[in-house]
Amino acid sequence: MGAFPDSSYIGDTLIRNIESAVNGRRFSLAMFVCVLGFVLFKRFYRDLGDVFFFFVVIGTLFSIYYNVRTVRRDPIVIAFFISLIIPILSWINSTIQIPELAKASPSPFFFYNFFFFWFIAYWTQGKNERIAAILFAYCLSVLGIYIGHSTNFFGELIHGLHGGRIDFGVVNAQHTSLFSGFGLISAVFLFLVKTELTFKLEIVKKAIATALTAFFVLIVVVTQSRQVWLALIACLFLTPLAYTAISRSQTSKRTIFISYAVFALMILAASSLDIVNKRLAAEKSTLTKIVNLEFNSVPDTTSIGVRIHLWLEGWEWIKQRPILGSGEDARELVISESDNLPEFVRADFTHLHNSHIETILSFGVVGAALVYFVIIWPPMFTTMSSAPPTKKIWKAFSLIIPIFWLTVNFFESYFYAANGLYIFSVFFGIIYSFRFASTESVNCMIQKKS
């Protein structure tokens, strides 16, 4: 009778088989399907989205165990571990300087949601087909969110076309418009991205992308969110300059001039719409006072006026504790402890409608440095990358998305809102996916050697 295999041999074989499976293409595809599930369902049908979230995290941890060398020096991974310290330092600072208002204990994992984009990037790997699938899944998710939250989707849509401001039951019109703003960008890039689809399927893709573009433009208009309008204008204005910088070639002045002329005509056409005109004219006097720096005379009853007064209150707290901030719940304390804000603001508002101010207010310059590094490093990496998979289209995407994201956050607190963190994860996951563009090919080499 032959001897039984040694137990250590069986164990080694099992380990190699598990490693081979985890580094295989089937596992990669399964994990990417889970990523798509997260994108599609996280805000549309949360329970199912959380299941996909769980599988993505567990699967990624398995993969990292066998590929630790590819991630251990990743700046985002390092930033995650630093992020565990920031809330503790801010909390300690608040217990020393404002002990009567400080929380009973810190929240070390306060920033963990900021880093889920890394998991999406890990499995997207800068592949055109996977990016296109994410963009399409996001657009479908937004449609599902609108229809699922609205009690009368088509009725609201008609009401919006007649000049009424609508939100489809999604928190408020700002959040509804935010979804559509990113949906518009998604649809445009879905149209532009080149995939390995057949000619007929490519035509279908472009037709769907065109229809989605038209739909999201309509929603952006009827939701009447000035912050999203401003963000889109900023993106349009900077796109020709961004393309010139990315292409590293002498783009003709004539081309740039024509581009800006087209954009100017688009903006003029949009501003001629009654819906846009009324929305812009609603706070003309408030804007005039802001331009003239007459902040004390800005009314505290209008949308923009309330924001200005909230920001001024926050600034007073920032000046007192600029380095480490006043703790994670400082944005609420600023409002509840204020003697200057109107009663309706103190009763109904829980944040300052400005993520940038809230970040410095809560975590000081130290915390802000971490947050802006996480926002700025992914697009910097991708736009500066010389790797073949990093095409010009995605470098442009990597500049446009941060511009849009940073602009809207001057007027809302999306950094710390569930909808905002979801959007950040999806789009910055795409941007940073080129960091892992060669992961699958490396895994295949490992498999062949084993």
MIKOL-140193 format. One line per field, with one value per residue (C-alpha): residue number from 1; x negated, y negated, z. Coordinates in pm, whole numbers, plus 32768, in hexadecimal, padded with zeros to 4 digits. Example, Ala and Ser with C-alpha at 12.3 -4.5 7.8 and 13.67 -1.06 7.14 Angstrom:
<rs>
sekol	1:2
px	7B32:7AA9
py	81C2:806A
pz	830C:82CA
</rs>
This chain:
<rs>
sekol	1:2:3:4:5:6:7:8:9:10:11:12:13:14:15:16:17:18:19:20:21:22:23:24:25:26:27:28:29:30:31:32:33:34:35:36:37:38:39:40:41:42:43:44:45:46:47:48:49:50:51:52:53:54:55:56:57:58:59:60:61:62:63:64:65:66:67:68:69:70:71:72:73:74:75:76:77:78:79:80:81:82:83:84:85:86:87:88:89:90:91:92:93:94:95:96:97:98:99:100:101:102:103:104:105:106:107:108:109:110:111:112:113:114:115:116:117:118:119:120:121:122:123:124:125:126:127:128:129:130:131:132:133:134:135:136:137:138:139:140:141:142:143:144:145:146:147:148:149:150:151:152:153:154:155:156:157:158:159:160:161:162:163:164:165:166:167:168:169:170:171:172:173:174:175:176:177:178:179:180:181:182:183:184:185:186:187:188:189:190:191:192:193:194:195:196:197:198:199:200:201:202:203:204:205:206:207:208:209:210:211:212:213:214:215:216:217:218:219:220:221:222:223:224:225:226:227:228:229:230:231:232:233:234:235:236:237:238:239:240:241:242:243:244:245:246:247:248:249:250:251:252:253:254:255:256:257:258:259:260:261:262:263:264:265:266:267:268:269:270:271:272:273:274:275:276:277:278:279:280:281:282:283:284:285:286:287:288:289:290:291:292:293:294:295:296:297:298:299:300:301:302:303:304:305:306:307:308:309:310:311:312:313:314:315:316:317:318:319:320:321:322:323:324:325:326:327:328:329:330:331:332:333:334:335:336:337:338:339:340:341:342:343:344:345:346:347:348:349:350:351:352:353:354:355:356:357:358:359:360:361:362:363:364:365:366:367:368:369:370:371:372:373:374:375:376:377:378:379:380:381:382:383:384:385:386:387:388:389:390:391:392:393:394:395:396:397:398:399:400:401:402:403:404:405:406:407:408:409:410:411:412:413:414:415:416:417:418:419:420:421:422:423:424:425:426:427:428:429:430:431:432:433:434:435:436:437:438:439:440:441:442:443:444:445:446:447:448:449:450
px	8000:7F84:7F40:8044:7FE0:7F3C:8030:7F46:7F49:80C6:80C8:7FD1:8098:81DB:813A:80B1:8205:82AF:81A8:81D0:834A:833A:8244:8308:83DE:851F:84F2:849F:85DA:86AE:862B:866E:87D5:87F0:8768:8879:8977:88FF:8912:8A6B:8B13:8A5F:8B47:8C60:8C9B:8BB1:8BD4:8B65:8A59:89C7:89AE:88DD:8813:87C3:8753:8677:85C7:8593:8521:842F:8397:835F:82B4:81DE:8167:80C4:805D:7FEF:7EBF:7F9D:8055:7F7D:7EDD:8019:8042:81BA:8183:808E:8188:8291:81BE:8172:82E8:831B:824C:82E3:8439:838A:82A5:83CC:8494:8375:8359:84CE:84C1:83AE:843B:85B4:85E3:8750:87A2:86B5:8737:8710:862A:8583:85E1:849B:854E:85FF:854F:8569:8678:8585:84B0:85A6:8553:8407:84BD:8578:8433:838B:847E:84C2:8351:836E:8422:8505:8612:8620:8627:873E:8800:87DC:884E:897D:89CD:89BA:8AAE:8B9F:8B7D:8BD9:8D0D:8D6A:8D35:8E18:8F2D:8F12:8F1F:9026:9196:91E8:90B1:9151:9235:9107:9051:9174:9185:9014:9046:914B:9054:9083:8F53:8F4D:8E7C:8F21:8F20:8DA3:8D42:8D65:8D3A:8BC4:8B89:8C69:8BA8:8A5B:8AB7:8B14:89DD:8903:89F9:89C6:884C:8875:8953:8865:8737:8804:8841:86CF:862B:85AF:8603:85DF:8753:87CA:8829:899E:8975:8898:89B1:8AA4:89B2:8994:8B0E:8B47:8A37:8AD7:8C2E:8B98:8ADF:8C22:8CDA:8BD3:8BBA:8D32:8D1F:8BFC:8CD1:8E1B:8D80:8D03:8BCA:8AE1:89B7:89CA:89F4:88BD:87FB:8857:87F3:86A4:8671:86CC:85E4:84B9:84E8:8428:830A:830A:82FF:81DE:811C:8166:8111:7FC0:7FD8:8009:8181:81D5:825A:8370:83E7:83E7:849E:85A8:85D3:860E:86F6:87CA:87D0:8834:8955:89C2:89C1:8A7D:8B81:8BAD:8BC4:8CDB:8DC0:8ECB:8E7B:8D0D:8D59:8E47:8D5A:8C32:8CFE:8D8C:8C66:8BD5:8BCE:8B25:8A19:89E0:899E:88AE:87EC:87D1:875A:8884:88A6:894C:8A6F:8AA2:8BFF:8C07:8D50:8CF1:8C43:8AF7:8B18:8B42:8A0D:893E:89A2:895F:8804:87B8:881B:873C:861A:8625:85F6:84E0:841B:841F:83AD:8308:820B:82D6:8438:8559:85C2:8694:87E4:876E:8844:897D:88F5:88AD:8A20:8AB0:89C5:89ED:8A8F:8A93:8B4A:8CC5:8D98:8E0D:8CA3:8C47:8D7C:8D67:8BFB:8AF5:89D1:892E:896F:87FB:871F:85DF:8633:86B9:857A:8499:8594:85A4:8443:8374:8261:81D2:8315:8351:81F7:825B:83B0:8328:820A:8308:83C9:82A0:81AD:8280:82B1:8146:80D0:81A8:8169:7FF1:7FE7:7F2C:7FAC:804F:81A7:81CB:8267:82A9:841D:83EA:82EB:83F1:84EF:83F8:83ED:855D:85E3:8516:8572:86E3:86C3:8601:86E8:8831:879A:876F:88E9:894A:88BA:8895:8748:880D:8957:89AA:8A03:88C6:87E6:8888:8845:86E2:86A1:8723:8674:852D:8523:8523:8417:832D:8368:823B:8163:81BD:81BF:80B0:812A:81D1:80A6:7FC0:80A7:80A6:7F28:7F30:8020:7F43:7E0E:7EC8
py	8000:7EA2:7DAC:7CA2:7B41:7A79:798A:7864:78B7:78B8:776D:76CD:7749:76C2:756E:7561:75BB:74AC:73AF:7418:73F1:729D:721B:72B0:71FB:72A1:721B:70C2:70CA:713E:7023:6F28:6FA8:6F5D:6DFF:6DCE:6E4C:6D48:6C31:6C9A:6CDD:6C1F:6AF0:6B91:6CC8:6CA6:6E00:6EAA:6DA3:6DEA:6F5D:6F0A:6E14:6F2F:701D:6F14:6ECC:703C:709A:6F78:6FD5:7139:70B1:6FBF:70DD:717D:7036:6F62:6EDF:6E2E:6D63:6D37:6BF8:6B6C:6A04:6A35:6B67:6AA0:6980:6A73:6ACF:6960:691A:69F3:68FE:67B3:67D4:6837:6707:6624:66BB:668B:6522:64EC:6584:648E:6352:6388:649D:6445:6487:65A5:6702:6813:68DB:68BC:6974:69FB:6A87:6940:6929:6A96:6A49:6961:6A8B:6B7E:6AED:6BA7:6CF6:6C93:6C24:6D6C:6E3B:6D42:6D40:6C27:6D01:6C4A:6D56:6D5A:6BDE:6BD0:6CD5:6C06:6AC8:6B7C:6C1D:6AC6:6A31:6B53:6B2A:69B9:6A0B:6B12:6A1C:691A:6A0E:6AC9:6991:68CF:6905:688B:6888:6815:6720:667D:6675:65BD:64D0:6485:643D:633B:6283:6330:639E:6517:6611:6768:6795:67B0:66EB:659F:6509:64D6:664A:669C:65A8:662F:678C:6700:662A:675D:681F:6721:6748:68C4:68C4:67E5:68C1:69FB:6971:6923:6A5A:6B59:6CC2:6E10:6E22:6E7F:6D64:6D95:6DA3:6C6E:6BB5:6C29:6BB1:6A5B:6A40:6A97:69A2:688F:68CE:68CD:6789:66DF:6763:66EF:6597:6577:65DD:64F1:63D4:6424:646E:6305:633F:6218:62CE:63DD:62DA:6228:636D:63CB:6272:6297:63E9:635C:6235:6307:6427:638A:6327:6481:6529:644B:64A4:6619:6635:658C:64FE:63A7:6394:627E:6139:614C:629A:6213:60D8:61A3:6280:6158:60B8:61F5:6205:6096:60D5:6200:6130:6013:6106:619E:6049:5FE3:60ED:6064:616A:6105:5F90:5F9B:606B:5F84:5E4B:5ECF:5E51:5D42:5C43:5D3D:5D86:5C13:5BE3:5D0A:5C83:5B34:5BED:5B66:5CA7:5C03:5B93:5CE5:5D63:5EA1:5F19:5F6C:60A8:5FFF:5F12:602F:60D9:5F9C:5F77:60E6:60C6:5F8E:6044:6168:6080:5FF6:6155:61A2:6072:60F2:6256:6257:6374:64A0:6414:6437:65A3:6667:65DB:6470:6417:645C:63A9:626F:6258:62C2:61E2:60AD:5F6E:5ECD:5FC5:5FB5:60A5:6168:61AB:6229:6303:639A:6393:6494:6435:6301:634A:6340:6475:63AA:62D2:63FE:64C4:63B4:6367:64D0:654D:6415:63E1:6538:65EE:6519:6579:66E7:66B6:65E7:66D9:67F3:671A:6690:67B6:68A2:67A3:6735:689C:68E1:679C:67BC:692E:6992:6AF8:6B64:6BB6:6A51:69B7:6844:6870:68EE:67E2:66E2:679E:678F:6614:65D1:66A7:65FC:64A4:64FE:65A6:648F:6382:6416:644D:62D7:62C7:6416:6515:663D:66A8:6723:678C:68F2:6889:67BF:68D4:69CA:68E5:68A4:6A1C:6A63:694F:693D:6AB9:6A95:6989:6A51:6B9B:6B56:6B87:6CFA:6D0E:6E1B:6EE7:6FFA:702A:7046:714A:7213:7218:7290:73A7:7419:7424:74EE
pz	8000:7FA9:80BA:80FD:8092:81A3:8251:8215:80A1:809F:815A:8068:7F3D:7FCD:800F:7EAB:7E1E:7EE9:7E7D:7D14:7D2A:7DD6:7CD2:7BB1:7AB2:7B26:7C84:7BF8:7B22:7C4A:7D1F:7C0D:7BF4:7D69:7D24:7C20:7D1D:7E16:7D13:7C9F:7DED:7F02:7EF7:7E30:7F06:802E:80CB:7F8B:7F52:80AA:8055:7F23:7FF6:80EA:7FD8:7F36:807F:80DB:7F7C:7F6F:80C0:8040:7F0A:7FD1:80AE:7F7C:7ED7:7FFC:7F40:7E42:7F4A:807F:7FFE:7F64:7FE3:800B:80E9:81BC:81CD:824F:837D:83BC:83AA:84DF:85AA:8535:85E3:8727:871D:86CE:87EC:88E2:8872:88AA:8A09:8A63:89C3:89D4:8AD8:8B14:89A3:8953:8907:8A0A:8925:87CE:868B:85F6:84C3:8470:831D:82B3:81B0:8100:809B:7FFF:7EA9:7ECB:7EC5:7D8A:7CE9:7D47:7C77:7B5D:7AF9:79FD:78FD:7809:780F:798B:79A3:78A0:7967:7AA7:79FA:7969:7ABB:7B61:7A65:7A99:7C10:7BFE:7B2E:7C30:7D4E:7CAA:7C55:7D9F:7E79:7DB7:7DFA:7C9A:7BBF:7A7A:7B2D:7BD2:7A86:79E2:7B0C:7ADC:796C:79CF:7AAD:7BFB:7CC0:7CF2:7DB4:7D7D:7EF8:7F06:8041:7F88:7E2E:7E67:7E92:7D6A:7C93:7D11:7C9C:7B47:7B2B:7B50:7A79:7963:7978:797E:7849:7785:77D2:7794:7637:7606:7696:759B:75EB:753A:74ED:7391:72A7:72E6:745F:7453:73A0:74AD:75BB:751E:74F2:7661:76CC:75F9:7694:77F2:77A9:773C:786F:7968:78C4:78F3:7A61:7AA5:7A1D:7ACB:7C1F:7C15:7CE2:7CAA:7D42:7C38:7B25:7BA3:7BB8:7A53:79D7:7A89:79DF:7889:78BA:791F:7829:7701:77E7:7884:772F:76C3:77FC:77D9:7668:76A0:7544:74B1:748F:739E:742C:732D:73B9:751C:74AD:73F7:7529:760D:750F:7508:7683:7696:75A8:7677:77B6:770E:768B:77E5:788E:77A1:7831:791C:7A26:7A2D:7A1E:7B45:7C15:7BD4:7C13:7D5C:7E2B:7D4F:7E6B:7F53:7E52:7E1C:7F90:7F94:7E6A:7F1E:805B:8120:81E9:8315:823D:8196:81FA:82C9:823A:80D2:8058:800E:8136:822F:81A0:81C6:8333:8378:82E1:83AA:84EB:848A:8440:85A2:862C:8533:85A5:870B:86BD:8563:8586:8602:85F4:86E5:86B5:85BE:8633:862F:8500:85CF:8701:8637:85EA:8739:8803:8727:87A8:8650:8571:8549:8615:84E3:8485:85E0:85E4:8487:8415:847A:8398:82FD:818C:813E:8159:8147:8274:8334:82FC:8389:849B:8514:84D6:84A2:83A3:83FA:83A7:8272:81EF:8204:815E:803E:8008:7FDC:7EE4:7E23:7E15:7D37:7C1B:7C3D:7C1B:7AEA:7A2F:7A64:7A0A:78D0:78D4:7788:7820:78A0:776C:773A:776A:78CE:791B:78B8:798E:7AAF:7A9B:7A5D:7B7D:7C93:7C0B:7C19:7D6E:7E17:7D88:7DFE:7F57:7F82:7FA9:8040:8135:804B:80E6:8212:8172:8109:7FA5:7F82:8005:7F15:7DED:7E63:7E7C:7D1D:7C5E:7D19:7D06:7B8C:7B9A:7C78:7BC1:7AE4:7C18:7BF4:7A78:7A73:7B9D:7AD1:79E9:7B17:7BB2:7A72:7A76:7BDF:7B7F:7A5F:7B3D:7C45
</rs>
